[in-house]
Amino acid sequence: SIIMTASSTLLALFLMPLCLWIYSRHWINTALVQLLPLGAVSLTLGSTLLPIGLGVLIRYRHPRAADLLVKISLWSLLVTLVILFILTGTMLGPDLLAHIPASVYAIAVLMPLAGYALGYGLATIFKMPPHCRRTVSLETGCQNVQLCTAILKLTFPPELIGGMYMFPLLYALFQSAEAGLFVLAYKMYGRDSYKQDALGEEEDTDISYKKLKEEEVADTSYGTVTAGEHNSVQMEPTQTAL
């Protein structure tokens, strides 16, 4: 996840301005060099890698504190998402939301789903492990909305920026909601099935007591006992190689 986030952010430094220049050069007069979001990319990398590095350090030195921080962070994220939904609806108001075309809502809903499905499908085709498939899926569907809004602000004139800001905001809301539903479904139903699959893959290495009893053979390291004539018992020593 960390490698994918850092790589996509660095690639966005060149690919996103190139896409903006290709698709919007007919109606904006901005040079390609001026579209390079050096500050936004640097801020994104710093805000991503520095907290992750701190988290790795805490996990390495204080595992129990790291587990507690993870739980606190997850609940804080959930509360933040709920507050974000409430504030968005309050600040924008029902009138502004009603003026957004239905096609924009449809795209904002379907694009994250398409990203999740495409990421999981490609990871499955390349036969990646289940936890890697889930990571690729979430990293593909969840896009960097902060970087997107920063580039929009740097690229387009103020009179056009209002309407364009709505789509990244809607995308952020729907991608968070859909990812939350996927995570909730996995927590409730998916974890047991993955555990069963993992146990099924280890059946070949399972050694049970019954199997040991079936394969148990006599220990002849000290020799064998044979019965001869006239009820005599003879001990035949056996050499044992150490």
Rosetta silent file (secondary structure, phi, psi, omega in degrees, C-alpha in Angstrom):
SEQUENCE: SIIMTASSTLLALFLMPLCLWIYSRHWINTALVQLLPLGAVSLTLGSTLLPIGLGVLIRYRHPRAADLLVKISLWSLLVTLVILFILTGTMLGPDLLAHIPASVYAIAVLMPLAGYALGYGLATIFKMPPHCRRTVSLETGCQNVQLCTAILKLTFPPELIGGMYMFPLLYALFQSAEAGLFVLAYKMYGRDSYKQDALGEEEDTDISYKKLKEEEVADTSYGTVTAGEHNSVQMEPTQTAL
SCORE:     score description
SCORE:     0.000 S_00000001
   1 L     0.000  -43.078  179.856    0.000    0.000    0.000 S_00000001
   2 H   -64.442  -44.362 -178.894    2.815    2.411    0.883 S_00000001
   3 H   -64.717  -40.732  179.989    4.732    1.646   -2.316 S_00000001
   4 H   -66.000  -40.938  179.956    1.606    2.042   -4.473 S_00000001
   5 H   -64.719  -46.660 -179.866    0.697    5.364   -2.852 S_00000001
   6 H   -65.043  -40.972 -179.012    4.189    6.814   -3.242 S_00000001
   7 H   -66.025  -45.388 -179.309    4.526    5.570   -6.825 S_00000001
   8 H   -65.452  -34.058  177.993    1.148    6.897   -7.952 S_00000001
   9 H   -67.693  -42.499  177.820    1.869   10.282   -6.355 S_00000001
  10 H   -66.574  -40.783  178.228    5.215   10.588   -8.134 S_00000001
  11 H   -66.080  -32.382  179.000    3.714    9.489  -11.450 S_00000001
  12 H   -64.432  -23.602  178.260    0.914   12.036  -11.008 S_00000001
  13 H   -58.124  -32.477 -178.071    3.556   14.748  -11.076 S_00000001
  14 H  -109.271  -38.847 -172.676    3.927   14.143  -14.820 S_00000001
  15 H   -76.697  -37.497 -179.076    0.896   12.173  -15.958 S_00000001
  16 H   -67.716  -45.919  173.911   -1.862   14.334  -14.475 S_00000001
  17 H   -61.044  -35.494  178.098   -0.622   17.607  -16.038 S_00000001
  18 H   -64.027  -42.352  177.688   -0.159   15.749  -19.314 S_00000001
  19 H   -64.838  -41.901  177.579   -3.761   14.526  -19.210 S_00000001
  20 H   -61.432  -40.820 -179.188   -5.011   18.023  -18.342 S_00000001
  21 H   -68.250  -36.963 -179.135   -3.028   19.484  -21.230 S_00000001
  22 H   -70.699  -44.814 -171.679   -4.328   16.883  -23.693 S_00000001
  23 H   -86.613  -23.440 -174.146   -7.987   17.068  -22.711 S_00000001
  24 H  -122.979   12.687 -178.354   -8.401   20.762  -21.884 S_00000001
  25 L   -70.509  -16.344 -179.603   -5.880   22.609  -24.050 S_00000001
  26 L   -77.091  -19.340 -177.018   -8.683   23.664  -26.414 S_00000001
  27 L  -132.277    7.869  167.785  -10.382   25.828  -23.803 S_00000001
  28 L  -132.286  144.180 -178.018   -7.631   26.821  -21.328 S_00000001
  29 L  -109.373   78.457 -178.363   -4.450   28.688  -22.189 S_00000001
  30 L  -133.322  130.197  179.336   -1.923   27.215  -19.771 S_00000001
  31 L   -69.290  152.024 -177.036    1.542   25.928  -20.617 S_00000001
  32 L   -63.009  -36.106 -179.340    2.330   22.333  -19.737 S_00000001
  33 H   -64.742  -35.006 -179.716    5.234   23.362  -17.488 S_00000001
  34 H   -71.958  -13.285  179.828    2.931   25.558  -15.406 S_00000001
  35 H   -86.540   -8.190 -178.280    0.689   22.555  -14.728 S_00000001
  36 L   -68.381  115.685 -176.184    3.391   20.645  -12.849 S_00000001
  37 L   -87.914   68.389 -177.242    2.125   20.450   -9.230 S_00000001
  38 H   -61.860  -46.422 -178.955    5.502   20.382   -7.476 S_00000001
  39 H   -65.772  -43.117 -178.405    4.202   21.828   -4.222 S_00000001
  40 H   -65.599  -41.291  179.758    1.085   19.649   -4.102 S_00000001
  41 H   -67.674  -41.260  178.783    3.020   16.461   -4.827 S_00000001
  42 H   -62.799  -42.871  177.979    5.696   17.307   -2.256 S_00000001
  43 H   -64.288  -39.257  179.898    3.042   18.038    0.370 S_00000001
  44 H   -66.311  -44.831  179.004    1.218   14.803   -0.445 S_00000001
  45 H   -62.712  -42.825  179.542    4.367   12.702   -0.214 S_00000001
  46 H   -64.331  -44.269 -179.248    5.353   14.341    3.065 S_00000001
  47 H   -71.336  -15.703  178.149    1.910   13.953    4.613 S_00000001
  48 H   -94.352  -49.929 -171.611    1.847   10.293    3.512 S_00000001
  49 H   -78.215  -36.906 -178.108    5.351    8.998    4.165 S_00000001
  50 H   -64.334  -49.241  176.558    6.195   10.828    7.407 S_00000001
  51 H   -62.896  -35.378  178.720    3.198    9.514    9.431 S_00000001
  52 H   -65.531  -42.808  177.248    3.738    6.031    7.966 S_00000001
  53 H   -61.058  -40.536  176.571    7.404    6.113    8.987 S_00000001
  54 H   -63.706  -40.321  178.542    6.401    7.178   12.491 S_00000001
  55 H   -65.498  -39.805  177.063    3.875    4.351   12.625 S_00000001
  56 H   -62.771  -40.633  179.136    6.461    1.774   11.527 S_00000001
  57 H   -64.368  -43.099  178.361    8.821    3.011   14.239 S_00000001
  58 H   -65.164  -41.275  178.611    6.115    2.774   16.923 S_00000001
  59 H   -62.815  -36.193 -178.553    5.140   -0.706   15.713 S_00000001
  60 H   -71.387  -39.982 -173.707    8.791   -1.826   15.887 S_00000001
  61 H   -96.583  -31.813 -176.433    9.503   -0.510   19.382 S_00000001
  62 L  -135.589   78.966 -176.261    6.088   -0.555   21.078 S_00000001
  63 H   -60.005  -39.743 -177.970    3.754   -3.176   19.479 S_00000001
  64 H   -67.327  -40.840  176.767    1.048   -2.865   22.155 S_00000001
  65 H   -64.350  -34.587  178.595    0.917    0.910   21.830 S_00000001
  66 H   -65.522  -41.022  177.618    0.700    0.488   18.058 S_00000001
  67 H   -61.635  -41.369  178.507   -2.346   -1.802   18.382 S_00000001
  68 H   -65.432  -40.765  179.106   -4.056    0.773   20.605 S_00000001
  69 H   -65.161  -36.045  178.166   -3.259    3.586   18.171 S_00000001
  70 H   -63.078  -44.485  179.267   -4.699    1.581   15.278 S_00000001
  71 H   -63.521  -43.994  178.864   -8.004    1.123   17.096 S_00000001
  72 H   -62.849  -40.693 -178.567   -8.160    4.804   18.046 S_00000001
  73 H   -65.785  -40.996 -179.072   -7.319    5.851   14.484 S_00000001
  74 H   -64.532  -43.623  178.225   -9.984    3.642   12.919 S_00000001
  75 H   -67.532  -37.217  176.748  -12.719    4.977   15.206 S_00000001
  76 H   -63.735  -39.521  178.003  -11.498    8.539   14.656 S_00000001
  77 H   -63.817  -40.848  178.912  -11.654    7.984   10.907 S_00000001
  78 H   -62.907  -45.094  179.036  -15.213    6.705   11.174 S_00000001
  79 H   -64.407  -39.092  179.811  -16.294    9.717   13.234 S_00000001
  80 H   -63.779  -40.525  178.863  -14.504   12.061   10.821 S_00000001
  81 H   -63.755  -41.891  178.687  -16.309   10.572    7.829 S_00000001
  82 H   -62.937  -44.044  178.372  -19.683   11.006    9.509 S_00000001
  83 H   -63.412  -38.702  179.102  -18.853   14.633   10.366 S_00000001
  84 H   -62.355  -43.328  177.544  -17.659   15.210    6.792 S_00000001
  85 H   -61.390  -43.950 -178.017  -20.953   13.955    5.378 S_00000001
  86 H   -66.067  -46.082 -179.566  -22.944   16.171    7.738 S_00000001
  87 H   -65.473  -37.493  178.725  -20.844   19.283    7.085 S_00000001
  88 H   -62.603  -46.844  178.835  -20.913   18.748    3.334 S_00000001
  89 H   -65.523  -33.440 -179.219  -24.671   18.543    3.263 S_00000001
  90 H   -74.760  -44.025 -176.475  -24.990   21.553    5.574 S_00000001
  91 H   -72.643  -42.458 -179.427  -22.491   23.828    3.815 S_00000001
  92 H   -75.191  -37.735  179.548  -23.529   23.022    0.277 S_00000001
  93 H    82.427  153.781 -179.171  -27.196   22.938    1.041 S_00000001
  94 H   -66.179  -27.858 -178.751  -29.898   20.956   -0.692 S_00000001
  95 H   -66.067  -46.316 -179.671  -30.334   23.609   -3.397 S_00000001
  96 H   -67.101  -40.493  178.240  -26.754   23.331   -4.665 S_00000001
  97 H   -64.591  -32.327  179.677  -26.805   19.554   -4.478 S_00000001
  98 H   -71.324  -25.841 -179.821  -30.051   19.509   -6.422 S_00000001
  99 H   -81.362   -9.417  177.382  -28.478   21.524   -9.270 S_00000001
 100 L   -74.528  130.171 -178.871  -25.741   18.935   -9.813 S_00000001
 101 L   -60.406  151.172  179.692  -26.646   16.776  -12.839 S_00000001
 102 H   -64.156  -29.405  179.212  -27.628   13.188  -12.216 S_00000001
 103 H   -64.252  -33.739  178.455  -24.809   12.047  -14.513 S_00000001
 104 H   -66.795  -42.222  176.166  -22.246   13.575  -12.128 S_00000001
 105 H   -62.247  -42.494 -178.807  -23.730   11.621   -9.222 S_00000001
 106 H   -63.063  -42.369  179.520  -23.723    8.436  -11.296 S_00000001
 107 H   -67.305  -40.749  179.380  -20.074    8.883  -12.274 S_00000001
 108 H   -63.956  -29.099  177.991  -19.066    9.690   -8.687 S_00000001
 109 H   -81.062  -42.555 -172.091  -20.735    6.457   -7.538 S_00000001
 110 H   -81.009  -30.685 -176.992  -19.531    4.180  -10.348 S_00000001
 111 H   -62.831  -46.792  175.708  -15.916    5.344  -10.685 S_00000001
 112 H   -61.526  -40.778  178.697  -14.784    4.095   -7.236 S_00000001
 113 H   -61.746  -41.331  177.727  -16.644    0.820   -7.774 S_00000001
 114 H   -63.746  -39.363  177.261  -14.958    0.406  -11.164 S_00000001
 115 H   -64.489  -44.041  178.100  -11.579    1.071   -9.561 S_00000001
 116 H   -60.818  -46.350 -177.641  -12.172   -1.466   -6.788 S_00000001
 117 H   -67.205  -42.434 -179.154  -13.344   -4.118   -9.258 S_00000001
 118 H   -65.517  -43.578  178.451  -10.558   -3.447  -11.767 S_00000001
 119 H   -62.717  -44.348  179.924   -7.842   -3.549   -9.116 S_00000001
 120 H   -68.003  -38.896  179.903   -9.124   -6.774   -7.584 S_00000001
 121 H   -64.739  -45.401  179.600   -9.655   -8.370  -10.993 S_00000001
 122 H   -65.836  -39.458  177.454   -6.148   -7.581  -12.253 S_00000001
 123 H   -64.130  -33.595  176.941   -4.596   -8.750   -8.988 S_00000001
 124 H   -69.979  -40.277  178.787   -6.537  -12.012   -9.321 S_00000001
 125 H   -61.377  -38.558  179.073   -5.374  -12.489  -12.919 S_00000001
 126 L   -84.713   10.423  172.689   -1.762  -12.099  -11.777 S_00000001
 127 L    57.312   45.012  176.468   -2.428  -14.682   -9.014 S_00000001
 128 L   -82.142  156.190  178.315   -1.595  -12.433   -6.098 S_00000001
 129 L   -62.502  160.375 -176.585   -2.414  -13.549   -2.522 S_00000001
 130 H   -57.796  -41.240 -178.279   -5.815  -12.540   -1.097 S_00000001
 131 H   -68.645  -30.927  175.851   -4.438   -9.781    1.154 S_00000001
 132 H   -71.346  -34.968  177.406   -2.547   -8.287   -1.811 S_00000001
 133 H   -62.333  -43.825  179.621   -5.718   -8.366   -3.926 S_00000001
 134 H   -64.687  -38.777  179.840   -7.589   -6.384   -1.301 S_00000001
 135 H   -65.374  -46.829  179.651   -4.759   -3.861   -1.056 S_00000001
 136 H   -62.754  -38.534  179.510   -4.547   -3.336   -4.828 S_00000001
 137 H   -61.286  -49.617 -178.653   -8.330   -3.021   -4.998 S_00000001
 138 H   -67.697  -37.900 -179.766   -8.523   -0.271   -2.367 S_00000001
 139 H   -68.363  -28.221  179.718   -5.480    1.560   -3.729 S_00000001
 140 H   -80.005  -39.985 -177.816   -6.999    1.591   -7.218 S_00000001
 141 H   -78.552  -32.700 -179.386  -10.470    2.743   -6.214 S_00000001
 142 L   -88.774  114.151 -178.086   -9.399    5.362   -3.640 S_00000001
 143 L  -103.049  161.216 -177.178   -7.906    8.357   -5.434 S_00000001
 144 L   -81.793   92.353 -176.677   -5.969   11.322   -4.056 S_00000001
 145 H   -70.567  -34.475  179.764   -8.687   13.961   -3.894 S_00000001
 146 H   -61.876  -43.169  178.062   -6.423   16.518   -2.170 S_00000001
 147 H   -65.895  -36.805  179.382   -3.946   16.419   -5.054 S_00000001
 148 H   -63.895  -47.471 -179.394   -6.794   16.671   -7.536 S_00000001
 149 H   -66.268  -34.506  177.863   -8.279   19.784   -5.954 S_00000001
 150 H   -64.482  -41.454 -179.988   -4.833   21.406   -5.703 S_00000001
 151 H   -70.040  -37.220  176.398   -4.212   20.901   -9.422 S_00000001
 152 H   -60.770  -42.268 -179.364   -7.678   22.182  -10.287 S_00000001
 153 H   -65.683  -35.128 -179.731   -7.014   25.326   -8.285 S_00000001
 154 H   -79.209  -21.742 -169.655   -3.670   25.876  -10.033 S_00000001
 155 H   -98.436  -48.296 -167.848   -4.953   25.122  -13.517 S_00000001
 156 L   -98.631  152.309  179.679   -8.413   26.551  -14.107 S_00000001
 157 L   -67.470  157.222 -176.228   -9.629   30.143  -13.779 S_00000001
 158 H   -59.304  -33.004 -177.192  -11.676   31.118  -10.682 S_00000001
 159 H   -69.210  -17.448  179.124  -14.925   31.473  -12.626 S_00000001
 160 H  -103.887  -12.460 -170.653  -14.829   27.779  -13.568 S_00000001
 161 H   -71.500  -26.561 -176.624  -13.429   26.318  -10.385 S_00000001
 162 H   -60.984  -52.346 -179.680  -16.708   26.293   -8.425 S_00000001
 163 H   -67.187  -33.163 -178.538  -18.480   23.697  -10.509 S_00000001
 164 H   -72.628  -26.453  179.346  -15.348   21.586  -10.944 S_00000001
 165 H   -67.614  -20.702 -175.546  -14.754   21.391   -7.201 S_00000001
 166 H   -68.932  -38.405 -175.883  -18.005   19.502   -6.743 S_00000001
 167 H   -67.153  -47.323  175.789  -16.920   16.319   -8.467 S_00000001
 168 H   -57.978  -35.506  178.916  -13.782   15.636   -6.338 S_00000001
 169 H   -65.828  -45.771  177.998  -15.856   16.293   -3.236 S_00000001
 170 H   -64.091  -39.880  179.047  -18.566   13.861   -4.321 S_00000001
 171 H   -61.560  -43.154  179.670  -15.939   11.328   -5.348 S_00000001
 172 H   -61.939  -40.762 -179.649  -14.293   11.549   -1.927 S_00000001
 173 H   -65.953  -46.621 -176.097  -17.601   10.991   -0.172 S_00000001
 174 H   -73.607  -35.957  179.100  -18.663    8.010   -2.266 S_00000001
 175 H   -67.172  -35.867  177.387  -15.241    6.338   -2.335 S_00000001
 176 H   -68.590  -42.453 -179.922  -15.057    6.541    1.464 S_00000001
 177 H   -65.061  -44.254 -179.077  -18.583    5.199    1.901 S_00000001
 178 H   -67.952  -41.423  177.057  -18.070    2.321   -0.534 S_00000001
 179 H   -63.354  -39.121  177.360  -14.675    1.402    0.940 S_00000001
 180 H   -62.140  -38.862  177.657  -16.227    1.464    4.416 S_00000001
 181 H   -66.374  -40.036  178.253  -18.953   -0.937    3.297 S_00000001
 182 H   -63.979  -43.650  179.732  -16.378   -3.307    1.788 S_00000001
 183 H   -64.965  -41.174  178.581  -14.298   -3.270    4.968 S_00000001
 184 H   -63.351  -42.744  178.561  -17.400   -3.841    7.111 S_00000001
 185 H   -63.466  -38.990  178.254  -18.484   -6.764    4.918 S_00000001
 186 H   -66.551  -41.233  178.910  -15.013   -8.300    5.156 S_00000001
 187 H   -62.452  -33.996 -175.452  -14.955   -7.917    8.942 S_00000001
 188 H   -86.724  -39.364 -170.599  -18.351   -9.621    9.210 S_00000001
 189 H  -122.982  -30.607 -169.537  -18.199  -12.348    6.549 S_00000001
 190 H   -82.589  -28.227 -172.754  -14.884  -12.515    4.737 S_00000001
 191 H   -64.563  -41.167 -178.638  -12.359  -13.187    7.484 S_00000001
 192 H   -65.165  -39.758 -179.057  -13.629  -16.692    8.334 S_00000001
 193 H   -66.496  -38.527  177.778  -13.602  -17.799    4.692 S_00000001
 194 H   -67.716  -34.796  176.500  -10.032  -16.623    4.198 S_00000001
 195 H   -64.862  -40.702  178.756   -8.985  -18.480    7.354 S_00000001
 196 H   -65.021  -40.152  177.391  -10.587  -21.665    6.007 S_00000001
 197 H   -62.564  -41.308  179.588   -8.788  -21.244    2.686 S_00000001
 198 H   -65.280  -39.001  177.754   -5.490  -20.786    4.477 S_00000001
 199 H   -68.289  -36.591  177.977   -6.068  -23.909    6.550 S_00000001
 200 H   -63.101  -34.351  179.438   -7.027  -25.849    3.442 S_00000001
 201 H   -71.289  -20.330 -177.037   -3.732  -24.951    1.788 S_00000001
 202 L   -99.775   12.238 -178.412   -1.814  -26.353    4.780 S_00000001
 203 H   -65.427  -31.257 -177.767   -3.514  -29.745    4.824 S_00000001
 204 H   -66.856  -27.561 -178.164   -0.518  -31.405    3.127 S_00000001
 205 H   -97.224    5.624 -178.447    1.772  -30.447    5.998 S_00000001
 206 L   -78.652  129.135  178.716   -0.654  -31.473    8.747 S_00000001
 207 L  -117.987  112.297 -177.623    0.654  -34.312   10.935 S_00000001
 208 L  -102.803  164.428  179.556   -1.997  -35.876   13.120 S_00000001
 209 H   -64.990  -37.484 -179.914   -1.715  -38.451   15.909 S_00000001
 210 H   -64.195  -41.659 -179.650   -3.727  -40.953   13.882 S_00000001
 211 H   -65.087  -38.500  177.771   -1.390  -40.630   10.915 S_00000001
 212 H   -64.151  -39.892  179.530    1.608  -41.186   13.166 S_00000001
 213 H   -65.884  -38.123 -179.872    0.011  -44.334   14.636 S_00000001
 214 H   -68.066  -34.301 -177.410   -0.730  -45.694   11.158 S_00000001
 215 L   -94.799    6.856 -177.076    2.835  -45.106   10.008 S_00000001
 216 L   -69.996  132.940  178.812    4.450  -46.313   13.250 S_00000001
 217 L  -122.492  162.882 -178.869    7.058  -49.029   12.716 S_00000001
 218 L   -71.129  141.928  178.690    9.000  -51.184   15.135 S_00000001
 219 L   -85.474  113.900 -177.558   12.218  -49.752   16.482 S_00000001
 220 L  -110.120   21.880 -176.580   15.037  -52.118   15.507 S_00000001
 221 L   -69.390  -22.708  179.976   17.938  -49.977   16.586 S_00000001
 222 L  -101.230    3.925  179.460   18.829  -52.392   19.383 S_00000001
 223 L   113.077  176.430 -179.679   18.425  -55.578   17.330 S_00000001
 224 E  -121.015  154.130 -179.967   15.696  -58.108   16.658 S_00000001
 225 E  -110.721  126.110  178.697   14.491  -61.063   18.653 S_00000001
 226 E  -123.275  147.073  179.837   13.937  -64.376   16.879 S_00000001
 227 E   -99.005  124.114  179.223   12.589  -67.635   18.255 S_00000001
 228 L  -101.478 -163.540 -179.916   14.621  -70.746   17.450 S_00000001
 229 H   -74.965  159.149  177.620   14.153  -74.423   18.088 S_00000001
 230 H    57.880   38.937  175.037   13.575  -75.941   21.541 S_00000001
 231 H    56.879   31.585  178.418   11.940  -72.719   22.793 S_00000001
 232 L   -94.203  146.906 -179.688   15.233  -70.806   22.666 S_00000001
 233 E  -115.043  127.731 -177.039   15.335  -67.079   22.170 S_00000001
 234 E  -119.525  133.498  179.692   18.219  -65.533   20.247 S_00000001
 235 E   -98.267  122.648  177.773   19.135  -61.809   20.164 S_00000001
 236 E  -107.861  110.297 -179.557   20.597  -60.548   16.860 S_00000001
 237 L   -68.739  152.739  179.653   22.414  -57.229   17.287 S_00000001
 238 L  -127.828  134.725  177.076   22.071  -54.570   14.648 S_00000001
 239 L   -78.204  134.747 -179.630   24.581  -51.856   13.846 S_00000001
 240 L  -115.069  126.075  178.568   23.187  -48.387   14.017 S_00000001
 241 L   -89.563  126.258  179.122   24.765  -45.574   12.055 S_00000001
 242 L   -94.095    0.000    0.000   24.770  -42.248   13.831 S_00000001
